[in-house]
Each structure stands twice: as structure tokens, then as C-alpha cells.
Amino acid sequence: MQYDDAVLQCFLDVVSSLEEAEEFLEENFAVVVNSLREVWDFFEEEGIDMDGADEDEILNADEVFEIGDGRYLIIEG
């Protein structure tokens, strides 16, 4: 998967360079979704129990990063 600069930039706080961010995301099969609903759908498809979870809990999950343009980055691995 190709990651655009906005995706890489949102992950830059975790790593030290854009190249390192891209490498990490590729190795961990990170996905980019277009809405909070798609984050929720992704968790359901992966069998992650979200019963009783609200929007804040999903957005604060360790594997979810808000890109800042309405999209979200999800780290799978």
C-alpha cells in the first residue's frame, strides 16, 4: 500500500523520519480508512469486540491514528 504524506506525517510522532514511518506501516499492514464508520467496520471485520464502545473509545484505541483530513490510520500488526 502507498501512504501519502498526510498519513506518514500523522505517524511521525512515533518514529524519527518519514522513511521510517513508511517502512513501519508497510511491515505492520497499516490501513487507511475514510471515516470513523469505516474504523468501526474494520474492528468488526477483524473480530475485535467493540460492544458498548463509544466514538471516543475507538478514537483513543492504541492502533488508531487520526490523520486530520477525515481519514484514519489503523495499525494492524
Biopython code that builds the backbone (N, CA, C, O; Angstrom):
import numpy as np
from Bio.PDB.StructureBuilder import StructureBuilder

atoms = [
    (1, "MET", "N", (0.853, -1.173, 0.000)),
    (1, "MET", "CA", (0.000, 0.000, 0.000)),
    (1, "MET", "C", (0.898, 1.235, 0.000)),
    (1, "MET", "O", (1.928, 1.252, 0.674)),
    (2, "GLN", "N", (0.527, 2.233, -0.727)),
    (2, "GLN", "CA", (1.239, 3.504, -0.738)),
    (2, "GLN", "C", (0.601, 4.430, 0.299)),
    (2, "GLN", "O", (-0.622, 4.537, 0.383)),
    (3, "TYR", "N", (1.437, 5.085, 1.075)),
    (3, "TYR", "CA", (0.956, 6.016, 2.086)),
    (3, "TYR", "C", (1.318, 7.431, 1.651)),
    (3, "TYR", "O", (2.473, 7.707, 1.323)),
    (4, "ASP", "N", (0.338, 8.325, 1.646)),
    (4, "ASP", "CA", (0.619, 9.701, 1.246)),
    (4, "ASP", "C", (1.262, 10.460, 2.403)),
    (4, "ASP", "O", (1.339, 9.955, 3.523)),
    (5, "ASP", "N", (1.716, 11.661, 2.124)),
    (5, "ASP", "CA", (2.447, 12.450, 3.119)),
    (5, "ASP", "C", (1.614, 12.734, 4.371)),
    (5, "ASP", "O", (2.160, 12.756, 5.474)),
    (6, "ALA", "N", (0.318, 12.949, 4.224)),
    (6, "ALA", "CA", (-0.535, 13.224, 5.381)),
    (6, "ALA", "C", (-0.566, 12.026, 6.321)),
    (6, "ALA", "O", (-0.534, 12.190, 7.540)),
    (7, "VAL", "N", (-0.627, 10.828, 5.760)),
    (7, "VAL", "CA", (-0.631, 9.606, 6.572)),
    (7, "VAL", "C", (0.701, 9.464, 7.286)),
    (7, "VAL", "O", (0.736, 9.215, 8.491)),
    (8, "LEU", "N", (1.788, 9.619, 6.560)),
    (8, "LEU", "CA", (3.114, 9.480, 7.156)),
    (8, "LEU", "C", (3.349, 10.541, 8.229)),
    (8, "LEU", "O", (3.932, 10.257, 9.275)),
    (9, "GLN", "N", (2.899, 11.744, 7.968)),
    (9, "GLN", "CA", (3.097, 12.845, 8.918)),
    (9, "GLN", "C", (2.375, 12.585, 10.235)),
    (9, "GLN", "O", (2.904, 12.913, 11.297)),
    (10, "CYS", "N", (1.181, 12.003, 10.190)),
    (10, "CYS", "CA", (0.432, 11.759, 11.425)),
    (10, "CYS", "C", (1.120, 10.720, 12.289)),
    (10, "CYS", "O", (0.891, 10.666, 13.497)),
    (11, "PHE", "N", (1.956, 9.900, 11.684)),
    (11, "PHE", "CA", (2.660, 8.849, 12.409)),
    (11, "PHE", "C", (4.072, 9.275, 12.795)),
    (11, "PHE", "O", (4.768, 8.526, 13.481)),
    (12, "LEU", "N", (4.505, 10.443, 12.378)),
    (12, "LEU", "CA", (5.870, 10.909, 12.601)),
    (12, "LEU", "C", (6.191, 11.107, 14.079)),
    (12, "LEU", "O", (7.365, 11.082, 14.449)),
    (13, "ASP", "N", (5.202, 11.300, 14.925)),
    (13, "ASP", "CA", (5.457, 11.437, 16.361)),
    (13, "ASP", "C", (5.996, 10.143, 16.964)),
    (13, "ASP", "O", (6.649, 10.169, 18.007)),
    (14, "VAL", "N", (5.726, 9.017, 16.314)),
    (14, "VAL", "CA", (6.111, 7.703, 16.833)),
    (14, "VAL", "C", (7.498, 7.292, 16.330)),
    (14, "VAL", "O", (8.199, 6.540, 17.007)),
    (15, "VAL", "N", (7.891, 7.765, 15.174)),
    (15, "VAL", "CA", (9.174, 7.411, 14.568)),
    (15, "VAL", "C", (9.957, 8.687, 14.263)),
    (15, "VAL", "O", (9.463, 9.792, 14.490)),
    (16, "SER", "N", (11.182, 8.532, 13.745)),
    (16, "SER", "CA", (12.030, 9.712, 13.577)),
    (16, "SER", "C", (12.095, 10.276, 12.162)),
    (16, "SER", "O", (12.616, 11.374, 11.967)),
    (17, "SER", "N", (11.575, 9.547, 11.165)),
    (17, "SER", "CA", (11.629, 10.065, 9.801)),
    (17, "SER", "C", (10.452, 9.540, 8.990)),
    (17, "SER", "O", (9.827, 8.545, 9.358)),
    (18, "LEU", "N", (10.154, 10.216, 7.885)),
    (18, "LEU", "CA", (9.063, 9.762, 7.011)),
    (18, "LEU", "C", (9.374, 8.387, 6.431)),
    (18, "LEU", "O", (8.472, 7.563, 6.280)),
    (19, "GLU", "N", (10.632, 8.132, 6.107)),
    (19, "GLU", "CA", (11.025, 6.829, 5.557)),
    (19, "GLU", "C", (10.794, 5.722, 6.582)),
    (19, "GLU", "O", (10.298, 4.647, 6.247)),
    (20, "GLU", "N", (11.161, 5.996, 7.842)),
    (20, "GLU", "CA", (10.946, 5.026, 8.906)),
    (20, "GLU", "C", (9.453, 4.796, 9.133)),
    (20, "GLU", "O", (9.026, 3.668, 9.378)),
    (21, "ALA", "N", (8.664, 5.858, 9.051)),
    (21, "ALA", "CA", (7.217, 5.728, 9.201)),
    (21, "ALA", "C", (6.649, 4.826, 8.119)),
    (21, "ALA", "O", (5.868, 3.920, 8.410)),
    (22, "GLU", "N", (7.038, 5.069, 6.870)),
    (22, "GLU", "CA", (6.521, 4.265, 5.775)),
    (22, "GLU", "C", (6.914, 2.800, 5.917)),
    (22, "GLU", "O", (6.093, 1.910, 5.699)),
    (23, "GLU", "N", (8.155, 2.552, 6.278)),
    (23, "GLU", "CA", (8.627, 1.179, 6.467)),
    (23, "GLU", "C", (7.844, 0.474, 7.567)),
    (23, "GLU", "O", (7.417, -0.668, 7.395)),
    (24, "PHE", "N", (7.657, 1.149, 8.694)),
    (24, "PHE", "CA", (6.913, 0.563, 9.796)),
    (24, "PHE", "C", (5.475, 0.249, 9.390)),
    (24, "PHE", "O", (4.965, -0.834, 9.680)),
    (25, "LEU", "N", (4.823, 1.199, 8.718)),
    (25, "LEU", "CA", (3.433, 0.999, 8.319)),
    (25, "LEU", "C", (3.299, -0.155, 7.349)),
    (25, "LEU", "O", (2.352, -0.936, 7.446)),
    (26, "GLU", "N", (4.227, -0.277, 6.416)),
    (26, "GLU", "CA", (4.184, -1.391, 5.463)),
    (26, "GLU", "C", (4.391, -2.722, 6.170)),
    (26, "GLU", "O", (3.695, -3.693, 5.874)),
    (27, "GLU", "N", (5.335, -2.779, 7.095)),
    (27, "GLU", "CA", (5.624, -4.019, 7.818)),
    (27, "GLU", "C", (4.461, -4.463, 8.693)),
    (27, "GLU", "O", (4.284, -5.656, 8.939)),
    (28, "ASN", "N", (3.673, -3.508, 9.159)),
    (28, "ASN", "CA", (2.573, -3.822, 10.073)),
    (28, "ASN", "C", (1.208, -3.781, 9.408)),
    (28, "ASN", "O", (0.180, -3.743, 10.083)),
    (29, "PHE", "N", (1.204, -3.789, 8.084)),
    (29, "PHE", "CA", (-0.035, -3.864, 7.313)),
    (29, "PHE", "C", (-1.056, -2.807, 7.736)),
    (29, "PHE", "O", (-2.241, -3.100, 7.893)),
    (30, "ALA", "N", (-0.582, -1.590, 7.916)),
    (30, "ALA", "CA", (-1.463, -0.489, 8.298)),
    (30, "ALA", "C", (-2.437, -0.187, 7.168)),
    (30, "ALA", "O", (-2.099, -0.290, 5.989)),
    (31, "VAL", "N", (-3.638, 0.184, 7.550)),
    (31, "VAL", "CA", (-4.654, 0.535, 6.566)),
    (31, "VAL", "C", (-5.144, 1.954, 6.826)),
    (31, "VAL", "O", (-5.110, 2.443, 7.955)),
    (32, "VAL", "N", (-5.595, 2.595, 5.774)),
    (32, "VAL", "CA", (-6.170, 3.927, 5.871)),
    (32, "VAL", "C", (-7.641, 3.810, 5.495)),
    (32, "VAL", "O", (-7.983, 3.256, 4.450)),
    (33, "VAL", "N", (-8.504, 4.337, 6.352)),
    (33, "VAL", "CA", (-9.944, 4.328, 6.077)),
    (33, "VAL", "C", (-10.430, 5.766, 6.027)),
    (33, "VAL", "O", (-9.777, 6.673, 6.543)),
    (34, "ASN", "N", (-11.569, 5.963, 5.407)),
    (34, "ASN", "CA", (-12.064, 7.303, 5.108)),
    (34, "ASN", "C", (-13.008, 7.911, 6.132)),
    (34, "ASN", "O", (-13.404, 9.068, 5.989)),
    (35, "SER", "N", (-13.378, 7.155, 7.168)),
    (35, "SER", "CA", (-14.326, 7.702, 8.143)),
    (35, "SER", "C", (-14.282, 6.898, 9.432)),
    (35, "SER", "O", (-13.742, 5.793, 9.475)),
    (36, "LEU", "N", (-14.858, 7.469, 10.478)),
    (36, "LEU", "CA", (-14.975, 6.763, 11.748)),
    (36, "LEU", "C", (-15.809, 5.500, 11.571)),
    (36, "LEU", "O", (-15.518, 4.476, 12.189)),
    (37, "ARG", "N", (-16.835, 5.562, 10.739)),
    (37, "ARG", "CA", (-17.668, 4.379, 10.479)),
    (37, "ARG", "C", (-16.822, 3.239, 9.912)),
    (37, "ARG", "O", (-17.019, 2.077, 10.269)),
    (38, "GLU", "N", (-15.883, 3.573, 9.032)),
    (38, "GLU", "CA", (-15.011, 2.547, 8.458)),
    (38, "GLU", "C", (-14.038, 1.983, 9.494)),
    (38, "GLU", "O", (-13.641, 0.821, 9.400)),
    (39, "VAL", "N", (-13.649, 2.796, 10.483)),
    (39, "VAL", "CA", (-12.831, 2.277, 11.586)),
    (39, "VAL", "C", (-13.646, 1.230, 12.335)),
    (39, "VAL", "O", (-13.168, 0.131, 12.618)),
    (40, "TRP", "N", (-14.871, 1.591, 12.647)),
    (40, "TRP", "CA", (-15.778, 0.688, 13.368)),
    (40, "TRP", "C", (-15.970, -0.605, 12.564)),
    (40, "TRP", "O", (-15.890, -1.700, 13.122)),
    (41, "ASP", "N", (-16.223, -0.479, 11.260)),
    (41, "ASP", "CA", (-16.405, -1.648, 10.398)),
    (41, "ASP", "C", (-15.157, -2.519, 10.379)),
    (41, "ASP", "O", (-15.253, -3.746, 10.412)),
    (42, "PHE", "N", (-13.989, -1.891, 10.325)),
    (42, "PHE", "CA", (-12.731, -2.632, 10.320)),
    (42, "PHE", "C", (-12.614, -3.474, 11.589)),
    (42, "PHE", "O", (-12.291, -4.660, 11.520)),
    (43, "PHE", "N", (-12.875, -2.864, 12.748)),
    (43, "PHE", "CA", (-12.795, -3.600, 14.009)),
    (43, "PHE", "C", (-13.776, -4.770, 14.018)),
    (43, "PHE", "O", (-13.432, -5.862, 14.469)),
    (44, "GLU", "N", (-14.972, -4.554, 13.533)),
    (44, "GLU", "CA", (-15.970, -5.628, 13.487)),
    (44, "GLU", "C", (-15.501, -6.761, 12.578)),
    (44, "GLU", "O", (-15.627, -7.931, 12.938)),
    (45, "GLU", "N", (-14.962, -6.430, 11.406)),
    (45, "GLU", "CA", (-14.478, -7.440, 10.466)),
    (45, "GLU", "C", (-13.309, -8.229, 11.047)),
    (45, "GLU", "O", (-13.160, -9.416, 10.759)),
    (46, "GLU", "N", (-12.492, -7.588, 11.850)),
    (46, "GLU", "CA", (-11.334, -8.247, 12.457)),
    (46, "GLU", "C", (-11.707, -9.024, 13.720)),
    (46, "GLU", "O", (-10.858, -9.689, 14.313)),
    (47, "GLY", "N", (-12.971, -8.943, 14.131)),
    (47, "GLY", "CA", (-13.432, -9.668, 15.305)),
    (47, "GLY", "C", (-13.051, -9.024, 16.623)),
    (47, "GLY", "O", (-13.021, -9.689, 17.658)),
    (48, "ILE", "N", (-12.761, -7.734, 16.588)),
    (48, "ILE", "CA", (-12.420, -7.018, 17.809)),
    (48, "ILE", "C", (-13.719, -6.605, 18.496)),
    (48, "ILE", "O", (-14.560, -5.932, 17.901)),
    (49, "ASP", "N", (-13.871, -7.011, 19.746)),
    (49, "ASP", "CA", (-15.108, -6.751, 20.486)),
    (49, "ASP", "C", (-15.225, -5.272, 20.813)),
    (49, "ASP", "O", (-14.423, -4.726, 21.572)),
    (50, "MET", "N", (-16.228, -4.632, 20.235)),
    (50, "MET", "CA", (-16.462, -3.213, 20.473)),
    (50, "MET", "C", (-17.809, -2.985, 21.153)),
    (50, "MET", "O", (-18.316, -1.863, 21.156)),
    (51, "ASP", "N", (-18.393, -4.035, 21.726)),
    (51, "ASP", "CA", (-19.677, -3.890, 22.415)),
    (51, "ASP", "C", (-19.577, -2.829, 23.494)),
    (51, "ASP", "O", (-18.697, -2.883, 24.352)),
    (52, "GLY", "N", (-20.462, -1.887, 23.447)),
    (52, "GLY", "CA", (-20.516, -0.833, 24.434)),
    (52, "GLY", "C", (-19.515, 0.291, 24.221)),
    (52, "GLY", "O", (-19.524, 1.271, 24.965)),
    (53, "ALA", "N", (-18.655, 0.169, 23.222)),
    (53, "ALA", "CA", (-17.664, 1.215, 22.965)),
    (53, "ALA", "C", (-18.339, 2.423, 22.327)),
    (53, "ALA", "O", (-19.294, 2.290, 21.563)),
    (54, "ASP", "N", (-17.828, 3.585, 22.653)),
    (54, "ASP", "CA", (-18.336, 4.781, 22.017)),
    (54, "ASP", "C", (-17.256, 5.363, 21.105)),
    (54, "ASP", "O", (-16.154, 4.824, 21.006)),
    (55, "GLU", "N", (-17.583, 6.452, 20.452)),
    (55, "GLU", "CA", (-16.677, 7.069, 19.485)),
    (55, "GLU", "C", (-15.329, 7.426, 20.120)),
    (55, "GLU", "O", (-14.284, 7.192, 19.513)),
    (56, "ASP", "N", (-15.342, 7.981, 21.313)),
    (56, "ASP", "CA", (-14.094, 8.364, 21.977)),
    (56, "ASP", "C", (-13.204, 7.159, 22.247)),
    (56, "ASP", "O", (-11.988, 7.234, 22.073)),
    (57, "GLU", "N", (-13.798, 6.055, 22.669)),
    (57, "GLU", "CA", (-13.015, 4.851, 22.943)),
    (57, "GLU", "C", (-12.343, 4.328, 21.682)),
    (57, "GLU", "O", (-11.198, 3.876, 21.720)),
    (58, "ILE", "N", (-13.054, 4.392, 20.571)),
    (58, "ILE", "CA", (-12.474, 3.936, 19.308)),
    (58, "ILE", "C", (-11.345, 4.863, 18.878)),
    (58, "ILE", "O", (-10.283, 4.398, 18.462)),
    (59, "LEU", "N", (-11.564, 6.155, 18.974)),
    (59, "LEU", "CA", (-10.542, 7.114, 18.562)),
    (59, "LEU", "C", (-9.322, 7.088, 19.479)),
    (59, "LEU", "O", (-8.233, 7.484, 19.065)),
    (60, "ASN", "N", (-9.487, 6.631, 20.708)),
    (60, "ASN", "CA", (-8.371, 6.550, 21.644)),
    (60, "ASN", "C", (-7.702, 5.178, 21.663)),
    (60, "ASN", "O", (-6.771, 4.957, 22.437)),
    (61, "ALA", "N", (-8.164, 4.260, 20.824)),
    (61, "ALA", "CA", (-7.527, 2.945, 20.747)),
    (61, "ALA", "C", (-6.081, 3.118, 20.299)),
    (61, "ALA", "O", (-5.785, 3.966, 19.458)),
    (62, "ASP", "N", (-5.184, 2.318, 20.859)),
    (62, "ASP", "CA", (-3.752, 2.436, 20.560)),
    (62, "ASP", "C", (-3.432, 2.293, 19.084)),
    (62, "ASP", "O", (-2.447, 2.859, 18.609)),
    (63, "GLU", "N", (-4.241, 1.551, 18.354)),
    (63, "GLU", "CA", (-3.933, 1.290, 16.952)),
    (63, "GLU", "C", (-4.582, 2.258, 15.971)),
    (63, "GLU", "O", (-4.447, 2.089, 14.760)),
    (64, "VAL", "N", (-5.284, 3.266, 16.475)),
    (64, "VAL", "CA", (-5.981, 4.221, 15.610)),
    (64, "VAL", "C", (-5.325, 5.599, 15.712)),
    (64, "VAL", "O", (-5.103, 6.126, 16.802)),
    (65, "PHE", "N", (-5.023, 6.161, 14.539)),
    (65, "PHE", "CA", (-4.430, 7.492, 14.462)),
    (65, "PHE", "C", (-5.291, 8.348, 13.546)),
    (65, "PHE", "O", (-5.592, 7.954, 12.419)),
    (66, "GLU", "N", (-5.684, 9.515, 14.029)),
    (66, "GLU", "CA", (-6.447, 10.443, 13.201)),
    (66, "GLU", "C", (-5.480, 11.190, 12.285)),
    (66, "GLU", "O", (-4.528, 11.809, 12.761)),
    (67, "ILE", "N", (-5.715, 11.136, 10.988)),
    (67, "ILE", "CA", (-4.821, 11.766, 10.027)),
    (67, "ILE", "C", (-5.023, 13.275, 10.014)),
    (67, "ILE", "O", (-4.068, 14.025, 9.812)),
    (68, "GLY", "N", (-6.247, 13.721, 10.226)),
    (68, "GLY", "CA", (-6.503, 15.152, 10.282)),
    (68, "GLY", "C", (-7.311, 15.667, 9.092)),
    (68, "GLY", "O", (-7.675, 16.843, 9.052)),
    (69, "ASP", "N", (-7.588, 14.810, 8.141)),
    (69, "ASP", "CA", (-8.366, 15.219, 6.974)),
    (69, "ASP", "C", (-9.643, 14.373, 6.844)),
    (69, "ASP", "O", (-10.213, 14.252, 5.760)),
    (70, "GLY", "N", (-10.076, 13.795, 7.964)),
    (70, "GLY", "CA", (-11.267, 12.958, 7.951)),
    (70, "GLY", "C", (-10.943, 11.475, 7.845)),
    (70, "GLY", "O", (-11.816, 10.631, 8.049)),
    (71, "ARG", "N", (-9.694, 11.154, 7.527)),
    (71, "ARG", "CA", (-9.281, 9.755, 7.417)),
    (71, "ARG", "C", (-8.595, 9.298, 8.693)),
    (71, "ARG", "O", (-8.171, 10.106, 9.520)),
    (72, "TYR", "N", (-8.497, 7.970, 8.831)),
    (72, "TYR", "CA", (-7.879, 7.371, 9.999)),
    (72, "TYR", "C", (-6.903, 6.297, 9.567)),
    (72, "TYR", "O", (-7.138, 5.581, 8.594)),
    (73, "LEU", "N", (-5.799, 6.190, 10.303)),
    (73, "LEU", "CA", (-4.793, 5.173, 10.078)),
    (73, "LEU", "C", (-4.983, 4.111, 11.153)),
    (73, "LEU", "O", (-5.082, 4.432, 12.338)),
    (74, "ILE", "N", (-5.033, 2.844, 10.739)),
    (74, "ILE", "CA", (-5.187, 1.743, 11.687)),
    (74, "ILE", "C", (-3.980, 0.834, 11.521)),
    (74, "ILE", "O", (-3.697, 0.361, 10.420)),
    (75, "ILE", "N", (-3.262, 0.589, 12.625)),
    (75, "ILE", "CA", (-2.107, -0.295, 12.634)),
    (75, "ILE", "C", (-2.597, -1.690, 12.990)),
    (75, "ILE", "O", (-3.104, -1.910, 14.091)),
    (76, "GLU", "N", (-2.450, -2.631, 12.067)),
    (76, "GLU", "CA", (-2.961, -3.979, 12.299)),
    (76, "GLU", "C", (-2.029, -4.834, 13.131)),
    (76, "GLU", "O", (-2.494, -5.554, 14.015)),
    (77, "GLY", "N", (-0.743, -4.783, 12.884)),
    (77, "GLY", "CA", (0.177, -5.754, 13.460)),
    (77, "GLY", "C", (0.756, -5.332, 14.735)),
    (77, "GLY", "O", (1.551, -6.064, 15.325)),
]
sb = StructureBuilder()
sb.init_structure("model")
sb.init_model(0)
sb.init_chain("A")
sb.init_seg("    ")
for serial, (resi, resn, name, xyz) in enumerate(atoms, 1):
    if name == "N":
        sb.init_residue(resn, " ", resi, " ")
    sb.init_atom(name, np.array(xyz, "f"), 0.0, 1.0, " ", f" {name:<3s}", serial, name[0])
structure = sb.get_structure()
